[in-house]
Amino acid sequence: MTANALREYRSAVAAGVDLPAAYYALGALYGEKDEHGKAIAAYRELLERWPGESRAQELLAARYVAAGQSATAVGLYRTLLDQGGDPAALLGRLGDAQSLSGDLQSAAQSYGDLLVLRPDSSRARYQLARIYEAEGRAEPAIAAYVELLAQKTYARPAALGLANLLIERDRRGGELGSPRAEGWWRQQGLVGEEAMQKAEAQLEAALAENPGSSADLWGLGKLLFWQGRYREALACVAKLAETTPDDYRVHFFLSKLHGLLGEEEAAREAFAQYQRQEQRAKVAARVRTERDVLLKQLSGEMP
């Protein structure tokens, strides 16, 4: 009976009840309803009366993050740390708030500090890997993803992250699509054979549970492609074309694979399909944009 509970807690707070629990309960109920502004107000009022309630500061910071005010949350988390709060509990939340506010460098520092205290924090390692990837720092990102492949909770996203990163690294280096023999990568030391096997096994297991998962088909296709296993990659991408027939990127991938396998006619057909679907996608995007502009004009949002 949430509505009744809210009414009673509001009445208690309005009456100036001398119990922090009433404010905590009110903030929690508003938080459950995603009424972040009201939850923030409840925790702020609590702290005005009981400034030493560090738990209220933590909850207030979390509500600021939920409300999209991450920069404000950063200040609160820093204050809690300065006041002697548990860094093992606070550094991850500080890193999240810094990341959401766009301060990736500080977020990486916070996650790194947490890993010094808790080397087993897979979540911090995953967040750090994503930051490295976003900053274009391929080697530490790859190392972090490889380590996460042994952690059940993060093995699949780590495998997907690794696949994307390897392809992006080759794209930036101008090597994407260059013919490669199977096994070429084993000597370079960037990714070990055991790690590659784990990544493949993880994506294959995900596909066994959900054969139509486009994310896992993309990921496995990229891993096989990167290794030079073009025939296996082609089988994977062909399934992707069945599940997402309107995604023009899939047909570009198919054209590359057919070309690398010497199947010129199939490569030309796939590339022609890619061009047709890309053009249709551009037209559809333009139509959506024009429709949105028209709707805003009709509603008075735009002159």
Secondary structure in CASP SS format (residue, H / E / C, confidence):
PFRMAT SS
TARGET T0000
AUTHOR 0000-0000-0000
METHOD secondary structure of the structure
MODEL  1
M C 1.00
T H 1.00
A H 1.00
N H 1.00
A H 1.00
L H 1.00
R H 1.00
E H 1.00
Y H 1.00
R H 1.00
S H 1.00
A H 1.00
V H 1.00
A H 1.00
A C 1.00
G C 1.00
V C 1.00
D C 1.00
L C 1.00
P H 1.00
A H 1.00
A H 1.00
Y H 1.00
Y H 1.00
A H 1.00
L H 1.00
G H 1.00
A H 1.00
L H 1.00
Y H 1.00
G H 1.00
E H 1.00
K C 1.00
D C 1.00
E C 1.00
H H 1.00
G H 1.00
K H 1.00
A H 1.00
I H 1.00
A H 1.00
A H 1.00
Y H 1.00
R H 1.00
E H 1.00
L H 1.00
L H 1.00
E H 1.00
R H 1.00
W C 1.00
P C 1.00
G C 1.00
E C 1.00
S H 1.00
R H 1.00
A H 1.00
Q H 1.00
E H 1.00
L H 1.00
L H 1.00
A H 1.00
A H 1.00
R H 1.00
Y H 1.00
V H 1.00
A H 1.00
A C 1.00
G C 1.00
Q C 1.00
S H 1.00
A H 1.00
T H 1.00
A H 1.00
V H 1.00
G H 1.00
L H 1.00
Y H 1.00
R H 1.00
T H 1.00
L H 1.00
L H 1.00
D H 1.00
Q C 1.00
G C 1.00
G C 1.00
D C 1.00
P H 1.00
A H 1.00
A H 1.00
L H 1.00
L H 1.00
G H 1.00
R H 1.00
L H 1.00
G H 1.00
D H 1.00
A H 1.00
Q H 1.00
S H 1.00
L H 1.00
S C 1.00
G C 1.00
D C 1.00
L H 1.00
Q H 1.00
S H 1.00
A H 1.00
A H 1.00
Q H 1.00
S H 1.00
Y H 1.00
G H 1.00
D H 1.00
L H 1.00
L H 1.00
V H 1.00
L H 1.00
R C 1.00
P C 1.00
D C 1.00
S C 1.00
S H 1.00
R H 1.00
A H 1.00
R H 1.00
Y H 1.00
Q H 1.00
L H 1.00
A H 1.00
R H 1.00
I H 1.00
Y H 1.00
E H 1.00
A H 1.00
E C 1.00
G C 1.00
R C 1.00
A H 1.00
E H 1.00
P H 1.00
A H 1.00
I H 1.00
A H 1.00
A H 1.00
Y H 1.00
V H 1.00
E H 1.00
L H 1.00
L C 1.00
A C 1.00
Q C 1.00
K H 1.00
T H 1.00
Y H 1.00
A H 1.00
R H 1.00
P H 1.00
A H 1.00
A H 1.00
L H 1.00
G H 1.00
L H 1.00
A H 1.00
N H 1.00
L H 1.00
L H 1.00
I H 1.00
E H 1.00
R H 1.00
D H 1.00
R H 1.00
R H 1.00
G C 1.00
G C 1.00
E C 1.00
L C 1.00
G C 1.00
S C 1.00
P C 1.00
R C 1.00
A C 1.00
E C 1.00
G C 1.00
W H 1.00
W H 1.00
R H 1.00
Q H 1.00
Q C 1.00
G C 1.00
L C 1.00
V C 1.00
G C 1.00
E H 1.00
E H 1.00
A H 1.00
M H 1.00
Q H 1.00
K H 1.00
A H 1.00
E H 1.00
A H 1.00
Q H 1.00
L H 1.00
E H 1.00
A H 1.00
A H 1.00
L H 1.00
A H 1.00
E H 1.00
N C 1.00
P C 1.00
G C 1.00
S C 1.00
S H 1.00
A H 1.00
D H 1.00
L H 1.00
W H 1.00
G H 1.00
L H 1.00
G H 1.00
K H 1.00
L H 1.00
L H 1.00
F H 1.00
W H 1.00
Q H 1.00
G C 1.00
R C 1.00
Y H 1.00
R H 1.00
E H 1.00
A H 1.00
L H 1.00
A H 1.00
C H 1.00
V H 1.00
A H 1.00
K H 1.00
L H 1.00
A H 1.00
E H 1.00
T H 1.00
T C 1.00
P C 1.00
D C 1.00
D C 1.00
Y H 1.00
R H 1.00
V H 1.00
H H 1.00
F H 1.00
F H 1.00
L H 1.00
S H 1.00
K H 1.00
L H 1.00
H H 1.00
G H 1.00
L H 1.00
L C 1.00
G C 1.00
E C 1.00
E H 1.00
E H 1.00
A H 1.00
A H 1.00
R H 1.00
E H 1.00
A H 1.00
F H 1.00
A H 1.00
Q H 1.00
Y H 1.00
Q H 1.00
R H 1.00
Q H 1.00
E H 1.00
Q H 1.00
R H 1.00
A H 1.00
K H 1.00
V H 1.00
A H 1.00
A H 1.00
R H 1.00
V H 1.00
R H 1.00
T H 1.00
E H 1.00
R H 1.00
D H 1.00
V H 1.00
L H 1.00
L H 1.00
K H 1.00
Q H 1.00
L H 1.00
S H 1.00
G C 1.00
E C 1.00
M C 1.00
P C 1.00
END
